[in-house]
Amino acid sequence: MADPVQDTIQIDDDPNRRGRPGRLPARESSRITRRITAFSIAVGIILISAKLIVFRESGSIGILSSLVHSALDFVAALSSFIAVRYAARPPDAKFRFGRGKAEGFSALLQVCLIVLGAVHLLEEAVARLSDPQAITHEGYAIAVMVFAIALTSWLLIAQSWAIRATGSLAVRGDRAHYIADMSTNVAVILGIVLASTTDFLRADALVGFGIALWLFYTAYKVGRLAWSQLMDAELPEKERALIRELALKDKRINGVHDLRTRASGPHVHIQMQLDLDDDLSLHEAHEIVINAEGRMMEAYPAADIMIHPHPSGCHTIHGNEVFRQDQCKDHNH
C-alpha cells in the first residue's frame, strides 16, 4: 500500500535537516502534520468499529483491552488533529512567539488518557484472573486482530515519514500510541490462542495485565517529550553545535556566547551574542548579523532568530544574572 505522506512530500536527503523542529518551512510542516493526523483519525475509527464488533462476539478481555487502547488512540489522534492546526497558526499581536506549545499540551492530554486506560485495564484483568472465562469465536477474533495489525503498520510507516520531515511532537506522541496498540494486538492474539487451545484460561487476562503495564510505560515516554518542550528545554547539543558552526563561518565573528534555544511545535527560537571587532561601524555589524541569520535560516527555515552584536573588547556583563549562569560555558572562540 502506498504511503500517503511520502507520496505528497519530498523529504530533503540531507540528514541534518530531518526529524527536528524548525528544519522545514512552517507552512510545509503544517501541511504534512494536518494530513497525517487526519489519516490517524480515520484509522482509529476503523479499528474501534472492528474491535467493538469482535469483542461482543468473543467476550475476550484481551480484545476489550485492545478496544480501550484503540479508543484512547482515537481521542489522542483527535487531540493531535486539533493541536497541529492550532500550533501552525502564525504569530500575532497576542501570541508573538506563536502557538507551537499547543502540541505539548496535546501530548500531556494523551498521557492522562493513557494512564486512565491503563488503570481501567488493570481492574478488568484482576477481575478476570479471579474469574476466568472461556473465549468464543476465537478464529474471528484473531482475523480481526491481524487486520488491525496490518492497518496500524501502514499508519506507523506514514507517521514515521511525517516525523522524519517535521519532528512534530504531536505526531510523535500519536505514533507512540499506535506502536503500543500494535504491540497490544500481537499480545492479544497470543493470549487468545493460549486461552482457546489450552486449559490456561487466565492467559487472556494476563495479556490484559501486561498491556496495562505497557500503557504506563508509553505514558512515561510521551510525557517526557511533552515536558521537555513545555519547559523550554535546550535543543540537543548536536543542534546547538550546528548553530555555532553556522554563525562562525564568517571569520569576522570572533565568538558566539549566551546561546539559547528552544522548540515550540514546528518552530525553534534561537538567540545569541556574537563577538565582533570593536572598530566596526554599526552598518558593518548589522551586515554581519544579517548574514549569520541567513545561514541559520537555511538550516532552520521555521526559526525565530535574535542576535545581539557584542564588541570583543568589551567585558561588561549585562542582563539578568539569573539567566547568565551558563554564559561562560557557552563561550566559543
C-alpha positions as CSV (number, residue, x, y, z in Angstrom):
1,M,0.0,0.0,0.0
2,A,1.3,3.4,-0.9
3,D,2.5,5.8,1.8
4,P,0.1,8.8,1.7
5,V,2.7,11.1,3.2
6,Q,5.6,10.0,1.2
7,D,3.5,10.4,-2.0
8,T,2.8,14.1,-1.3
9,I,6.2,15.4,0.0
10,Q,9.8,15.4,-1.0
11,I,12.0,14.9,2.1
12,D,15.4,16.5,2.0
13,D,18.1,13.8,1.8
14,D,20.4,15.9,4.0
15,P,20.3,14.0,7.4
16,N,20.9,17.3,9.2
17,R,17.5,18.6,8.0
18,R,15.4,15.6,9.2
19,G,13.3,15.0,12.3
20,R,13.9,18.2,14.2
21,P,11.5,21.2,14.8
22,G,12.4,24.2,12.7
23,R,14.1,22.3,9.9
24,L,11.1,22.6,7.5
25,P,9.2,25.7,6.5
26,A,6.3,26.1,8.8
27,R,3.7,26.0,6.0
28,E,5.1,22.7,4.6
29,S,5.4,21.2,8.1
30,S,1.8,22.2,8.8
31,R,0.6,20.6,5.6
32,I,2.2,17.3,6.5
33,T,1.0,17.2,10.1
34,R,-2.5,18.1,9.1
35,R,-2.6,15.2,6.6
36,I,-1.1,12.6,8.8
37,T,-3.4,13.4,11.8
38,A,-6.4,13.1,9.5
39,F,-5.3,9.7,8.5
40,S,-4.7,8.8,12.1
41,I,-8.4,9.6,13.0
42,A,-9.7,7.6,10.1
43,V,-7.6,4.5,11.2
44,G,-8.8,5.0,14.7
45,I,-12.5,4.9,13.7
46,I,-12.0,1.7,11.6
47,L,-10.1,-0.1,14.4
48,I,-12.6,0.9,17.1
49,S,-15.5,-0.4,15.0
50,A,-13.9,-3.7,14.2
51,K,-12.8,-4.4,17.7
52,L,-16.1,-3.5,19.2
53,I,-17.9,-6.0,17.0
54,V,-15.4,-8.8,17.7
55,F,-15.5,-8.1,21.5
56,R,-19.3,-8.5,21.5
57,E,-18.9,-11.9,19.7
58,S,-15.9,-13.3,21.7
59,G,-16.0,-11.7,25.2
60,S,-12.2,-11.7,25.2
61,I,-10.6,-9.4,27.9
62,G,-7.7,-9.1,25.5
63,I,-9.9,-7.8,22.8
64,L,-11.5,-5.4,25.3
65,S,-8.1,-4.1,26.4
66,S,-7.2,-3.6,22.7
67,L,-10.5,-1.8,22.2
68,V,-9.9,0.5,25.1
69,H,-6.4,1.2,23.7
70,S,-7.8,2.0,20.3
71,A,-10.4,4.3,21.8
72,L,-7.6,6.2,23.6
73,D,-5.7,6.3,20.4
74,F,-8.6,7.9,18.7
75,V,-9.0,10.6,21.3
76,A,-5.3,11.2,21.2
77,A,-5.4,11.4,17.4
78,L,-8.3,13.9,17.7
79,S,-6.3,15.9,20.1
80,S,-3.3,15.9,17.7
81,F,-5.6,16.8,14.8
82,I,-6.7,19.9,16.6
83,A,-3.3,20.8,18.2
84,V,-1.2,20.7,15.0
85,R,-3.7,23.1,13.3
86,Y,-3.7,25.5,16.2
87,A,0.0,25.3,16.6
88,A,0.5,26.2,13.0
89,R,-1.3,29.5,13.2
90,P,1.1,32.4,12.6
91,P,2.2,34.7,15.5
92,D,0.1,37.7,16.1
93,A,-0.1,40.7,18.5
94,K,-1.3,38.4,21.3
95,F,1.0,35.4,20.8
96,R,4.2,36.9,19.4
97,F,6.1,33.6,19.8
98,G,3.3,31.6,18.0
99,R,1.2,28.8,19.4
100,G,3.5,25.9,18.9
101,K,3.3,24.8,22.6
102,A,-0.2,23.5,21.8
103,E,1.4,20.3,20.6
104,G,3.0,19.9,24.0
105,F,-0.4,20.3,25.8
106,S,-1.9,17.8,23.4
107,A,0.8,15.3,24.3
108,L,0.0,15.9,28.1
109,L,-3.6,15.2,27.4
110,Q,-2.6,11.9,25.7
111,V,-0.6,11.0,28.8
112,C,-3.6,11.4,31.0
113,L,-5.8,9.3,28.7
114,I,-3.2,6.6,28.6
115,V,-2.9,6.4,32.4
116,L,-6.7,6.3,32.8
117,G,-7.0,3.5,30.3
118,A,-4.2,1.5,32.0
119,V,-5.9,1.7,35.4
120,H,-9.2,0.5,33.8
121,L,-7.4,-2.4,32.2
122,L,-5.7,-3.4,35.4
123,E,-9.1,-3.6,37.1
124,E,-10.6,-5.7,34.3
125,A,-7.6,-8.0,34.2
126,V,-7.6,-8.6,38.0
127,A,-11.3,-9.4,37.9
128,R,-10.8,-12.0,35.1
129,L,-7.8,-13.5,36.8
130,S,-10.1,-14.4,39.8
131,D,-12.9,-15.5,37.5
132,P,-11.5,-16.7,34.1
133,Q,-14.0,-17.2,31.2
134,A,-13.7,-19.2,28.1
135,I,-13.3,-17.3,24.8
136,T,-15.7,-17.9,21.9
137,H,-15.3,-17.1,18.1
138,E,-11.6,-17.1,18.6
139,G,-10.9,-17.5,14.8
140,Y,-13.0,-14.4,14.0
141,A,-11.2,-12.5,16.8
142,I,-7.8,-13.4,15.6
143,A,-8.7,-12.4,12.0
144,V,-9.8,-9.0,13.1
145,M,-6.6,-8.5,15.1
146,V,-4.5,-9.4,12.1
147,F,-6.4,-6.9,10.1
148,A,-5.7,-4.3,12.9
149,I,-2.0,-5.1,12.8
150,A,-1.8,-4.6,9.0
151,L,-3.7,-1.3,9.1
152,T,-1.7,0.0,12.1
153,S,1.6,-0.9,10.4
154,W,0.6,1.2,7.4
155,L,-0.2,4.2,9.6
156,L,3.1,3.8,11.5
157,I,5.0,3.9,8.2
158,A,3.2,7.1,7.2
159,Q,3.7,8.7,10.7
160,S,7.4,7.8,10.5
161,W,7.8,9.7,7.3
162,A,5.9,12.7,8.8
163,I,8.2,12.7,11.9
164,R,11.2,12.4,9.7
165,A,10.1,15.5,7.8
166,T,8.7,17.7,10.6
167,G,9.9,16.4,14.0
168,S,6.4,17.1,15.3
169,L,5.9,16.4,19.0
170,A,2.1,15.8,18.5
171,V,2.7,13.2,15.8
172,R,5.5,11.5,17.8
173,G,3.0,11.2,20.7
174,D,0.3,9.8,18.4
175,R,2.8,7.4,16.9
176,A,3.8,6.2,20.4
177,H,0.1,5.3,21.0
178,Y,-0.2,3.3,17.8
179,I,3.1,1.5,18.4
180,A,1.8,0.4,21.7
181,D,-1.6,-0.5,20.1
182,M,0.2,-2.8,17.5
183,S,2.1,-4.5,20.3
184,T,-1.2,-4.9,22.1
185,N,-2.7,-6.6,19.1
186,V,0.1,-9.1,18.8
187,A,-0.1,-9.9,22.6
188,V,-3.9,-10.3,22.3
189,I,-3.5,-12.8,19.5
190,L,-1.1,-14.8,21.7
191,G,-3.5,-14.7,24.7
192,I,-6.5,-15.8,22.6
193,V,-4.5,-18.7,21.1
194,L,-3.3,-19.9,24.6
195,A,-6.7,-19.4,26.2
196,S,-8.6,-21.2,23.4
197,T,-6.2,-24.1,22.7
198,T,-5.0,-24.9,26.2
199,D,-6.5,-25.1,29.7
200,F,-4.7,-21.9,30.7
201,L,-7.8,-19.7,30.6
202,R,-6.1,-17.0,32.6
203,A,-3.7,-16.3,29.7
204,D,-6.1,-13.8,28.2
205,A,-6.3,-11.8,31.5
206,L,-2.6,-11.9,31.9
207,V,-2.2,-10.4,28.5
208,G,-4.5,-7.6,29.6
209,F,-2.4,-7.1,32.7
210,G,0.8,-6.9,30.6
211,I,-0.8,-4.4,28.2
212,A,-1.7,-2.1,31.1
213,L,1.9,-2.1,32.3
214,W,2.9,-1.2,28.7
215,L,0.5,1.7,28.7
216,F,2.1,3.1,31.8
217,Y,5.5,3.0,30.0
218,T,4.0,4.6,26.9
219,A,2.7,7.4,29.1
220,Y,6.1,8.0,30.6
221,K,7.8,8.3,27.2
222,V,5.2,10.7,25.8
223,G,5.2,12.7,29.0
224,R,8.9,13.1,28.9
225,L,8.8,14.5,25.4
226,A,6.0,17.0,26.3
227,W,7.7,18.1,29.5
228,S,10.9,18.9,27.6
229,Q,9.2,21.2,25.1
230,L,6.8,22.8,27.6
231,M,9.7,23.6,29.9
232,D,11.7,25.1,27.1
233,A,14.5,22.5,27.2
234,E,17.5,23.3,25.1
235,L,17.8,21.7,21.7
236,P,20.2,18.7,21.6
237,E,23.9,19.6,21.8
238,K,24.3,18.4,18.2
239,E,21.9,21.1,17.1
240,R,23.5,23.7,19.2
241,A,26.9,22.8,17.8
242,L,25.5,23.2,14.3
243,I,24.1,26.6,15.1
244,R,27.5,27.8,16.5
245,E,29.2,26.4,13.4
246,L,26.9,28.3,11.0
247,A,27.5,31.5,12.9
248,L,31.3,31.2,13.0
249,K,31.6,30.6,9.2
250,D,32.1,34.3,8.9
251,K,35.7,35.0,10.0
252,R,34.7,38.5,11.2
253,I,32.8,36.8,14.0
254,N,35.3,36.2,16.9
255,G,33.0,34.1,19.1
256,V,29.5,33.0,20.0
257,H,28.1,33.2,23.5
258,D,24.9,33.2,25.6
259,L,23.4,30.8,23.0
260,R,19.8,29.9,24.0
261,T,17.5,27.6,22.0
262,R,14.0,26.1,22.5
263,A,11.5,24.3,20.4
264,S,7.8,25.2,20.1
265,G,5.8,23.0,17.9
266,P,7.1,23.3,14.3
267,H,9.2,26.3,15.3
268,V,12.5,26.9,17.1
269,H,13.6,30.0,18.8
270,I,17.3,30.9,18.8
271,Q,19.1,33.8,20.4
272,M,22.8,34.5,20.9
273,Q,25.5,37.2,21.2
274,L,28.2,37.5,18.5
275,D,31.6,38.9,19.4
276,L,32.7,41.4,16.8
277,D,35.8,43.7,16.4
278,D,35.4,46.9,18.3
279,D,36.1,49.2,15.3
280,L,33.3,48.0,13.1
281,S,30.7,50.5,12.1
282,L,27.0,49.9,13.0
283,H,26.3,49.2,9.4
284,E,29.1,46.6,9.1
285,A,28.0,44.9,12.3
286,H,24.4,44.8,11.1
287,E,25.5,43.2,7.8
288,I,27.4,40.5,9.6
289,V,24.4,39.8,11.8
290,I,22.0,39.6,8.9
291,N,24.3,37.2,7.0
292,A,24.7,35.0,10.1
293,E,20.9,34.9,10.4
294,G,20.6,33.9,6.8
295,R,22.9,31.0,7.2
296,M,20.9,29.7,10.1
297,M,17.6,30.2,8.3
298,E,18.8,28.0,5.5
299,A,19.2,25.1,8.1
300,Y,16.1,26.2,10.2
301,P,13.5,27.8,7.9
302,A,11.0,27.9,10.7
303,A,13.3,29.5,13.2
304,D,12.8,32.8,15.0
305,I,16.4,34.2,15.5
306,M,17.5,37.1,17.6
307,I,21.2,38.1,17.5
308,H,23.0,40.7,19.6
309,P,26.3,42.0,18.3
310,H,28.8,42.4,21.1
311,P,32.2,44.2,21.0
312,S,35.0,41.7,21.6
313,G,37.0,44.2,23.7
314,C,34.1,45.0,26.0
315,H,34.0,42.8,29.1
316,T,30.9,44.4,30.6
317,I,28.4,41.7,31.6
318,H,24.8,42.8,31.2
319,G,21.3,41.2,31.5
320,N,19.6,39.5,34.4
321,E,22.2,37.4,36.3
322,V,19.7,34.6,36.8
323,F,19.9,33.9,33.1
324,R,23.7,34.2,32.8
325,Q,24.6,31.0,34.6
326,D,25.9,29.2,31.5
327,Q,27.3,32.3,29.7
328,C,30.9,31.3,30.3
329,K,30.2,27.7,29.3
330,D,28.6,28.8,26.0
331,H,31.6,31.0,25.1
332,N,33.2,29.7,21.9
333,H,36.1,31.3,20.1
